[in-house]
Amino acid sequence: MQSSQKREVIFMGRKRIVVCDRELCRFEKCGYRCIKSCPVNRSGEECIVKEDRNYPMFNEELCIGCGLCAKACDKAGFSAITVVNLPKELEEDPIHRYGKNQFALYRLPIPKKNMVMGLIGPNGVGKTTVLNILSGNLKPNMGIFKGKVEWQTIIEKFKGTELQDYLEKLATSGVSVGYKPQHVDFIPKMWKGKVIDLLKKHGGYEKVAERLGIGEMFEKEIKTLSGGELQLLAVAAVLSKEYDFYFFDEPSSYLDVRQRLTVAREIRELAKKHEVMVVEHDLAILDYLSDHVHILYGQPGAFGVVSNPYGVRVGINTYLEGFINEENVRFRDKPILFSKTARPASKDRLLTEFTGFEKKFGQFDIRTEPGEIYKGEVIGILGPNSIGKTTFIRMLVGELEADKGKPVEMLLSYKPQRLIFEGEDLDVGEYIRKAIGDKIEDAEYKRMLSALNIERNMDKKMKNLSGGELQAVFIACTLGKEHDILLLDEPSAFLDVEQRLRVAKIIRSHVEGRETSAFVVDHDLQLIDSVADRIMVFEGERGVSGLGKKPCSLNDGMNRFLKTLDITFRRDPQTGRARANKPESQKDREQKENNQYYYSG
């Protein structure tokens, strides 16, 4: 949902919830505008009162859903209040609520043996809460804040359903959980030493490490690992140990396409004996590894609802449609559709040329061919990890000195791959202002902050942001700095499906409207397909040598890249989204015979 619509009541029903984000609430500065604006309060009732440490508290039974309190809070510049009328079909109590006027989760997904259960939905609608409940770290309270809720009461709610047996096990003997976290960038802060030392703590790692191809990492210091290496290390650590239930939170971030498919195959193999649940925003990978999916919908930060399970193709397409027919709920105004035809490389106004580069690091060397970039053009960069893509970007910027070749002598704005925030304890607004100065006040820039859902987080501390929120801030800072060329390294990491497409649109609109240009490195083929005019393909031997080819058309670049991986992709006829063909399937063979590895038919 666009930030500009965040106060719109899109679900019309009898029940409503009000959420107040205490990290954003500044009652001492605004003088309780919410209380003063409430028509119920003015009539003599106590809909909003001062309670618990003087924070405003909202009586949801008295609330009429007018939203005037939220508008007053927005006008004061704090955006701490969300008022939502729940779907009238949701005639039930939440499975868990964190407290009065806090986030509420409705229903739970169903872990199943012998299959991978995927979760798809925007960030902030309860995926972490689901994990904490199913792992036993959080006992659901059924929305009751006072008094103790017995397990028998919880189990009774799910009596006769597939969740009953799992919850009974959770209540009595407990469940051991293997958890691969979302934000792998935190691993070096939690673990010191070499990769092999961490893996030894997880038992039988040898075979897993061999299948994932990470043996060469064993003697590396964890603090020196790239994003992709950290992701593989996290996956290997979880796969190496025996658990009852496995949960993988965005296992594809930072991985290249081949590595994503390798990890997906490992997860599928794991599911033959265990219960496995996966959160993934790369639709092609979610499609490839899942058997069924649950859709999570709602309003980020306010409430989330878990749908019934669906077959993977139907579930993903239903999510993109934004309407669940069986539950009669529309959670998005318009469906998400993808273009079914490649974008022609039509830019013809030269911005600048860039030299070829050569660089040698010990046993690794990289060479790139020279090329040109046009005004209003986005060049997508594809290739395996550890083959020189980020090195090329750093040499373009001048951050890394090349043995041969010169940096582009223009204003460049660079977003690095890794999302690492260090230094002063700043809130989001302070951090952005420090990066771009007074431009933060520009109306156009504020619209971009709103589109990236940053506007309501301006008073939050940078250190408290989720991976997706941090990525959005880094992208906004990169676009806000003065530049002739943008360089964005893996902007899709930790963003949900809608955020990725929104970022693609923002980048395209930005470079076309300002006649600047951009290089975008990413492994999400759908994002590259949505944002790029041309493609620069990197080939070679991982960790040994890399060759960056001259930019070519989108279609030629995609085909060249996927041919090196021996992988074919097709378009879903209903939505136009990318779907990986199963190896040696009829469609896979047909496309290879036609030398059409990407989106044939």
C-alpha positions in Angstrom: 0.0 0.0 0.0 1.3 3.4 -0.9 2.3 5.6 2.1 -0.1 8.3 0.9 -2.9 5.8 1.4 -1.8 4.6 4.8 -4.7 6.3 6.7 -7.4 5.4 4.2 -9.9 2.9 5.6 -9.9 0.3 2.9 -11.7 -2.5 4.9 -15.3 -1.6 5.8 -16.6 -3.6 8.7 -17.9 -3.5 12.3 -14.6 -4.3 14.1 -11.7 -1.9 14.1 -8.3 -1.6 15.7 -6.2 1.5 16.6 -2.4 1.2 16.8 -0.2 3.9 18.3 3.5 3.6 17.6 5.2 4.7 20.8 8.5 5.2 19.1 6.9 7.9 17.0 4.4 9.3 19.5 5.5 12.8 20.9 2.5 13.7 23.1 4.6 16.1 25.1 5.3 18.1 21.9 1.9 18.0 20.2 -0.2 18.6 23.4 -2.4 15.5 22.8 -3.9 16.6 19.5 -5.4 13.2 19.1 -7.5 13.6 22.2 -8.6 17.2 21.3 -9.6 16.1 17.7 -11.7 13.1 18.7 -15.5 13.7 18.3 -16.3 11.0 20.7 -14.2 12.7 23.4 -15.9 16.0 22.7 -19.3 14.3 23.2 -18.3 13.4 26.7 -17.1 9.8 26.3 -13.5 8.7 26.9 -12.5 7.2 23.6 -8.9 8.5 23.9 -7.4 9.0 27.4 -4.0 9.5 29.0 -2.8 6.2 30.5 0.4 4.2 30.9 3.2 6.7 31.3 1.0 9.4 29.9 0.8 7.9 26.4 -2.6 8.2 24.7 -4.7 5.0 24.9 -7.6 4.3 22.5 -10.8 2.5 23.3 -11.5 0.5 20.2 -15.1 -0.2 21.2 -15.9 3.5 21.4 -13.9 4.4 18.3 -16.1 5.3 15.3 -13.3 5.0 12.8 -13.3 8.6 11.6 -9.5 8.8 11.6 -9.4 12.4 12.8 -6.9 11.5 15.5 -4.6 10.0 12.9 -4.9 13.1 10.7 -4.2 15.4 13.6 -1.1 13.3 14.4 0.0 13.4 10.8 -0.5 17.2 10.7 1.7 17.5 13.8 4.4 15.7 11.9 4.6 12.4 13.9 2.3 9.9 12.1 2.2 7.6 15.1 -1.5 6.6 14.9 -3.2 4.1 12.5 -6.9 3.5 12.5 -8.1 0.5 10.5 -11.6 -0.9 10.0 -11.1 -4.7 9.7 -12.7 -6.8 7.0 -16.3 -7.6 8.0 -15.5 -11.3 7.1 -12.9 -11.3 9.9 -15.4 -12.1 12.7 -12.9 -13.5 15.1 -10.4 -12.5 17.8 -6.7 -12.2 17.0 -4.4 -15.2 17.7 -2.1 -12.7 19.3 -1.9 -9.0 20.1 1.2 -7.4 21.6 -0.8 -5.1 23.9 -3.5 -2.5 23.8 -3.2 -0.4 20.7 -0.4 -2.6 19.3 0.0 -5.0 16.4 -2.5 -7.8 16.0 -2.1 -11.1 14.1 -5.1 -13.1 12.9 -4.8 -16.8 12.2 -1.7 -19.0 11.7 -0.2 -20.8 8.8 0.0 -24.5 8.8 3.4 -26.3 9.0 3.2 -29.6 7.0 5.7 -32.4 6.7 6.9 -33.5 3.3 6.4 -30.1 1.7 7.6 -26.5 1.8 5.1 -24.0 3.0 5.8 -20.5 1.6 4.7 -17.2 3.2 4.1 -14.3 0.8 3.1 -10.8 1.8 4.4 -7.3 2.5 6.9 -6.5 5.3 5.3 -5.6 8.6 2.2 -7.8 8.6 3.3 -10.5 11.0 5.8 -13.0 9.5 8.1 -12.6 12.5 5.2 -13.0 14.9 4.2 -16.2 13.1 7.8 -17.5 13.5 7.9 -16.7 17.2 4.6 -18.4 17.8 5.3 -21.6 15.8 8.8 -21.8 17.4 7.4 -21.6 20.9 9.2 -18.3 21.7 5.8 -16.5 21.9 2.7 -17.9 23.5 -0.3 -16.6 21.7 -2.7 -14.6 24.0 -5.8 -14.6 21.9 -6.0 -10.8 22.2 -6.4 -11.0 26.0 -4.0 -8.8 27.9 -5.0 -9.4 31.4 -4.8 -12.9 32.9 -3.1 -16.0 31.7 -4.4 -17.8 28.6 -4.1 -21.6 29.0 -2.8 -23.8 26.2 -6.0 -25.8 26.2 -7.9 -22.7 25.3 -5.6 -22.0 22.4 -5.7 -25.6 21.2 -9.5 -25.6 21.4 -9.6 -22.7 18.9 -7.9 -25.0 16.3 -9.7 -28.2 17.3 -10.3 -30.3 14.2 -7.8 -28.4 12.1 -4.4 -29.4 10.9 -2.9 -27.0 13.4 -4.2 -28.9 16.4 -1.5 -31.6 16.5 1.3 -29.1 16.0 0.0 -26.8 18.8 -0.4 -29.8 21.2 3.2 -30.8 20.5 4.3 -27.2 21.1 2.4 -27.0 24.4 3.7 -30.3 25.8 7.1 -31.4 24.5 8.2 -28.2 22.7 9.6 -27.8 19.2 13.2 -27.4 18.3 13.6 -24.7 15.6 16.3 -24.0 13.0 16.0 -20.3 12.1 17.8 -18.6 9.2 17.4 -14.9 10.0 16.6 -12.2 7.4 19.4 -9.7 8.2 22.6 -11.8 7.7 24.6 -8.5 7.8 24.4 -8.8 11.6 26.3 -12.1 11.7 29.8 -10.5 11.9 28.6 -8.6 15.0 27.5 -11.8 16.7 30.3 -14.2 15.6 34.0 -13.7 15.5 36.7 -15.9 14.0 36.7 -18.1 11.0 33.9 -19.7 9.1 35.0 -23.2 10.0 34.8 -22.4 13.7 31.1 -21.4 13.4 30.2 -24.4 11.3 31.8 -26.8 13.7 29.3 -25.6 16.4 26.5 -27.0 14.1 27.6 -30.6 13.8 27.5 -32.4 10.5 28.4 -29.5 8.2 30.7 -31.2 5.7 28.2 -32.6 3.2 26.0 -29.5 3.4 29.1 -27.3 2.8 30.0 -29.4 -0.2 26.6 -29.2 -1.8 26.5 -25.4 -1.3 30.0 -25.0 -2.6 31.4 -23.1 0.4 34.5 -25.1 1.2 36.7 -22.3 0.0 35.2 -20.1 2.7 36.3 -22.3 5.7 39.5 -20.3 6.5 38.0 -16.9 5.9 37.4 -14.5 8.8 33.6 -14.0 9.1 34.1 -10.2 9.2 35.5 -10.3 5.7 32.6 -12.2 4.1 30.5 -10.7 1.3 26.7 -10.5 1.6 26.3 -13.7 -0.5 28.9 -15.6 1.5 27.2 -14.6 4.8 23.9 -15.8 3.3 25.3 -19.2 2.4 27.0 -19.5 5.8 23.7 -18.8 7.5 21.9 -21.4 5.4 24.6 -24.0 5.9 24.6 -23.5 9.7 20.8 -24.2 9.8 20.9 -27.1 7.4 23.8 -28.8 9.3 21.8 -29.4 12.5 18.7 -31.6 13.2 15.6 -29.7 14.2 11.8 -30.4 14.3 10.9 -27.2 12.4 12.9 -25.1 10.0 12.2 -21.5 9.1 14.1 -19.6 6.4 13.6 -15.9 6.3 14.5 -14.6 2.8 17.2 -17.2 2.0 17.9 -15.7 -1.5 19.1 -12.2 -0.5 22.6 -11.4 -1.9 22.7 -14.8 -3.7 23.1 -15.1 -7.5 20.5 -17.0 -9.5 22.4 -20.3 -9.5 23.0 -20.1 -5.8 19.3 -19.3 -5.2 18.3 -22.4 -7.1 20.9 -24.5 -5.2 19.6 -23.3 -1.9 16.0 -23.9 -3.0 16.8 -27.5 -3.9 18.4 -28.0 -0.5 15.3 -26.7 1.2 13.1 -28.9 -0.8 15.2 -31.9 0.1 15.0 -31.0 3.8 11.2 -30.9 3.6 11.1 -34.6 2.8 11.6 -35.3 6.5 10.8 -32.1 8.3 8.4 -29.2 8.6 9.7 -26.3 6.6 8.4 -22.7 6.2 10.0 -20.0 4.0 9.5 -16.3 3.6 10.7 -15.2 0.2 10.1 -12.1 -1.9 11.8 -13.3 -5.1 8.6 -14.7 -6.8 10.5 -17.0 -9.2 12.4 -18.6 -6.3 9.3 -18.8 -4.0 7.5 -20.5 -6.9 10.4 -22.9 -7.5 10.8 -24.1 -3.9 7.3 -24.0 -2.4 4.5 -26.6 -2.6 1.8 -24.4 -1.0 1.7 -20.8 0.2 -0.2 -18.7 2.7 -0.9 -15.1 1.8 -0.3 -12.5 4.6 -2.2 -9.3 4.2 -3.3 -6.3 6.3 -1.8 -3.0 7.2 1.9 -3.0 8.0 2.6 -2.3 11.6 -1.1 -2.4 12.5 -2.5 -5.9 11.8 -1.9 -9.0 9.7 -4.2 -11.8 8.5 -3.0 -15.3 7.4 -5.0 -16.7 4.5 -5.9 -20.3 3.9 -3.2 -22.3 2.1 -3.1 -22.4 -1.7 -1.2 -24.3 -4.3 1.9 -22.2 -5.1 0.9 -21.0 -8.6 -2.6 -20.0 -7.5 -1.4 -18.5 -4.2 1.2 -16.3 -5.8 -1.2 -15.1 -8.6 -3.9 -14.5 -6.0 -1.5 -12.3 -4.0 -0.6 -10.4 -7.2 -4.3 -10.0 -8.0 -4.9 -8.5 -4.5 -8.3 -10.2 -4.1 -8.9 -13.5 -2.2 -12.2 -14.8 -3.7 -12.8 -17.5 -1.1 -12.5 -15.0 1.8 -14.1 -12.1 -0.2 -11.3 -9.7 0.8 -9.6 -7.2 -1.5 -6.3 -6.0 0.1 -5.0 -4.0 -2.9 -6.7 -1.6 -5.2 -5.1 -2.8 -8.4 -3.5 -6.1 -9.4 0.3 -6.3 -9.9 1.0 -7.2 -13.6 4.3 -7.5 -15.4 5.1 -6.5 -18.9 5.1 -9.5 -21.3 7.3 -7.8 -23.9 10.9 -6.8 -23.6 11.7 -3.1 -23.4 13.4 -1.8 -26.6 16.8 -0.2 -26.2 15.7 3.1 -27.6 17.9 5.7 -25.8 20.1 7.5 -28.2 21.4 10.6 -26.4 24.9 9.8 -25.1 25.7 10.8 -21.5 29.2 9.5 -21.3 31.5 6.6 -22.2 33.3 4.4 -19.7 36.7 2.8 -20.2 37.5 -0.9 -19.9 39.0 -1.9 -16.5 41.6 -4.4 -15.4 42.3 -5.3 -11.8 44.2 -8.2 -10.2 43.7 -9.3 -6.6 46.1 -12.2 -5.7 44.6 -15.2 -7.5 41.6 -13.2 -8.9 41.6 -10.9 -11.9 38.8 -9.0 -13.6 38.5 -7.3 -17.0 35.6 -5.3 -18.3 34.9 -4.1 -21.8 34.4 -0.4 -22.5 30.9 0.9 -23.2 28.6 3.9 -23.2 25.6 5.0 -21.2 22.8 7.2 -22.5 20.7 9.9 -20.9 17.6 8.4 -19.1 19.0 4.9 -19.4 19.3 2.1 -16.8 21.9 -0.6 -17.3 21.2 -3.8 -15.4 24.2 -5.8 -14.3 23.9 -9.6 -14.1 26.3 -12.4 -13.2 27.4 -14.9 -10.6 28.7 -13.8 -7.2 32.5 -13.5 -6.7 33.1 -12.6 -10.4 33.7 -8.8 -10.2 30.4 -7.0 -10.5 30.8 -5.0 -7.2 34.5 -4.5 -8.0 33.5 -2.9 -11.4 31.1 -0.5 -9.6 33.8 0.4 -7.1 36.3 1.1 -9.9 33.7 3.2 -11.8 33.2 5.3 -8.6 36.9 5.6 -8.0 36.6 3.9 -4.6 38.9 1.2 -5.8 41.9 2.0 -8.0 42.1 -0.1 -11.2 45.3 -1.4 -12.7 44.0 -0.2 -16.0 41.1 2.2 -16.7 39.8 5.4 -15.2 36.8 6.3 -13.0 33.9 8.1 -14.7 34.6 11.8 -14.3 31.0 12.8 -13.4 29.0 13.1 -10.2 28.2 9.6 -9.0 25.9 8.5 -6.2 26.6 5.0 -4.9 24.5 2.6 -2.7 26.7 -0.3 -1.6 25.6 -3.9 -1.4 25.8 -4.4 2.3 23.4 -2.6 4.7 25.7 -1.7 7.5 24.8 1.3 9.7 27.5 2.4 12.1 28.4 5.6 13.8 26.2 8.2 15.6 22.9 7.2 17.2 20.7 9.1 14.7 17.1 8.9 13.8 16.0 8.5 10.2 15.3 12.2 9.5 18.7 13.2 11.0 20.5 10.5 9.0 18.9 11.6 5.7 19.5 15.3 6.3 23.1 14.6 7.1 23.4 12.7 3.8 21.6 15.2 1.5 21.2 18.4 3.4 18.3 20.8 2.8 17.0 18.8 -0.2 15.1 16.7 2.3 12.6 19.7 2.4 11.9 19.5 -1.4 8.3 18.6 -2.3 9.4 16.1 -4.9 11.8 14.4 -2.6 9.1 14.2 0.1 6.9 12.5 -2.4 9.6 9.9 -3.0 10.0 9.4 0.8 6.3 8.8 1.0 6.4 6.3 -1.9 9.2 4.4 -0.1 7.2 4.4 3.1 10.0 6.3 4.9 8.0 9.4 5.8 6.3 7.8 8.8 9.6 6.4 10.1 11.5 9.8 10.2 11.6 9.9 14.0 12.7 6.2 14.4 16.2 5.4 15.3 18.3 4.0 12.4 19.5 1.1 14.6 15.9 0.0 15.1 15.0 -0.3 11.5 14.2 -3.6 9.8 16.3 -4.8 6.8 13.6 -3.5 4.4 13.3 -0.2 6.1 17.0 0.3 6.1 17.3 -0.5 2.4 14.6 2.1 1.6 16.5 4.8 3.5 19.8 3.9 1.8 18.1 4.1 -1.6 16.5 7.4 -0.8 19.8 8.9 0.3 21.5 7.6 -2.9 18.8 9.2 -5.1 18.9 12.4 -3.0 22.5 13.2 -3.5 23.6 15.3 -6.4 24.6 13.0 -9.3 24.8 12.4 -13.0 24.9 8.6 -12.6 23.3 6.3 -9.9 25.0 3.1 -8.9 22.8 0.8 -6.9 24.2 -2.6 -5.7 21.4 -5.1 -4.9 18.6 -2.6 -4.1 16.0 -5.5 -3.9 17.6 -7.1 -0.8 15.0 -7.3 2.1 12.3 -5.5 0.2 8.9 -7.2 -0.4 7.4 -7.7 -3.8 5.5 -4.4 -4.0 8.5 -2.5 -2.6 10.7 -3.9 -5.3 8.4 -2.9 -8.1 7.9 0.5 -6.5 11.7 1.0 -6.3 12.0 -0.1 -10.0 9.4 2.6 -11.0 11.1 5.2 -8.8 14.5 4.6 -10.4 13.1 4.7 -13.9 11.1 7.8 -13.3 14.1 9.4 -11.6 16.6 8.8 -14.4 14.1 9.6 -17.2 12.8 12.8 -15.6 16.2 14.1 -14.8 18.0 12.7 -17.8 20.5 11.1 -15.5 21.5 7.4 -15.8 21.9 4.4 -13.6 23.7 1.1 -13.1 21.7 -1.5 -11.1 23.3 -4.7 -9.9 20.7 -7.3 -8.8 19.9 -11.0 -8.8 16.1 -10.6 -8.9 15.4 -11.1 -12.6 11.9 -9.6 -12.3 13.4 -6.4 -10.9 16.0 -6.2 -13.6 13.3 -6.9 -16.2 11.2 -4.1 -14.8 14.0 -1.4 -14.5 16.7 -2.0 -17.2 17.0 -0.8 -20.7 20.1 -2.8 -21.4 22.1 -5.5 -19.7 25.8 -5.9 -18.8 26.6 -9.6 -18.3 29.6 -10.8 -16.2 31.0 -14.2 -17.0 34.0 -16.2 -15.9 35.1 -18.5 -13.1 33.9 -17.7 -9.6 36.8 -16.4 -7.5 39.3 -16.9 -10.3 38.5 -14.5 -13.2 35.7 -12.3 -14.4 34.8 -10.6 -17.7 32.3 -7.8 -17.9 30.8 -7.7 -21.4 29.7 -4.5 -23.2 26.1 -3.6 -22.5 23.6 -5.2 -24.9 19.8 -5.3 -25.3 17.6 -6.6 -22.4 16.5 -9.7 -24.4 20.0 -10.6 -25.6 21.5 -9.9 -22.1 19.0 -12.1 -20.3 19.4 -14.9 -22.8 23.2 -14.8 -22.7 23.2 -14.8 -18.9 20.7 -17.7 -18.4 22.4 -19.7 -21.1 25.6 -19.7 -19.1 23.6 -21.1 -16.2 21.7 -23.6 -18.3 18.4 -22.3 -16.8 15.3 -21.3 -18.7 12.5 -19.0 -17.5 9.0 -18.6 -18.8 6.2 -16.0 -18.2 3.1 -16.9 -16.3 0.3 -16.3 -18.8 -2.0 -14.7 -16.2 0.4 -12.2 -14.6 3.5 -12.1 -16.8 5.7 -12.9 -13.8 8.9 -15.0 -14.2 8.7 -18.7 -13.5 11.8 -21.0 -13.6 11.2 -24.1 -15.7 12.0 -27.5 -14.1 15.2 -28.9 -15.6 14.5 -31.2 -18.6 10.8 -30.4 -18.6 9.0 -30.1 -22.0 9.1 -26.3 -21.7 12.7 -26.3 -20.7 13.7 -28.4 -23.7 11.6 -26.4 -26.1 13.1 -23.1 -25.1 16.7 -24.4 -25.2 16.0 -25.8 -28.7 14.9 -22.3 -29.8 17.8 -20.6 -28.0 15.3 -18.6 -26.0 16.2 -19.0 -22.3 14.2 -16.0 -21.0 10.4 -15.6 -21.2 9.6 -17.5 -24.3 5.9 -17.4 -25.0 
